[in-house]
């Protein structure tokens, strides 16, 4: 198995044109179905009583992306064109309004989740959907922080086949060279060269960032003894509590 440093060098050497070629060959157009923003809960055909009925949506977010989203505009969208924001930004959000500890590695204790985990995930609502996801009465989806959305969202449904990088939403259903495509109804549709290149650039950036983050977590990790009901998140900036404050 290659070291994280070796994988990072491979990520930095990825050719954006080759990634764009692969994305063009696979094909993609977002249909705004919202499937990548929703969980298999009340937000996706489950219960409508506000209680979760399955696993919540899970999307990795980097520490600096969390800070950016704290100040991002909570944009109301004209659903005739959900890409066009129509309202100004809102005051800074609480850290916990943006992100939550990644559940993997945590155990359910008598007072709720407890233990150590190594990533942050975007916050979810009572249905398990991404808290920044909205849709109109017809089911057309929109991201309310679209311009500031994390790299994991900018690049879905694609990933690159490098060790140490994440594989969103399960196993790949298609591949071309280093590029893997994950389940999405928008796959196989025509994509312009310009859009493919933009996606490819973001995909390379994400691969590099994921490996840099993994190395940072590894190098800064210092085990923390957690008590009943306590959760500690280790990221590249050190150990933090769920509200983003450092563990002293």
Buried (B, 14 or more C-beta within 10 A) or exposed (E): EEEBEBBBEBBEEBEBEBBBBBBBBBBBBBEBBBBBBBBBBBBBEBEEEEEBBBEBBBBBBBBEBBBBBBBBBBBEBEBEEBEEBEEEEEEEBEBEBBBBBBBEBBEEBEEEBBBBBBBBBBBBBBBBBBBBBBBBEEEBBBBBBBEBBBBBBBBBBBBBEBEBBBEBBEEBBBBBBBBBBBBBEBBEEEBEEEBBBBBBBBBBBBBBBBBBBBBBBEEEBEEBEBEEEBBBBBBBBBBBBBEBEEBE
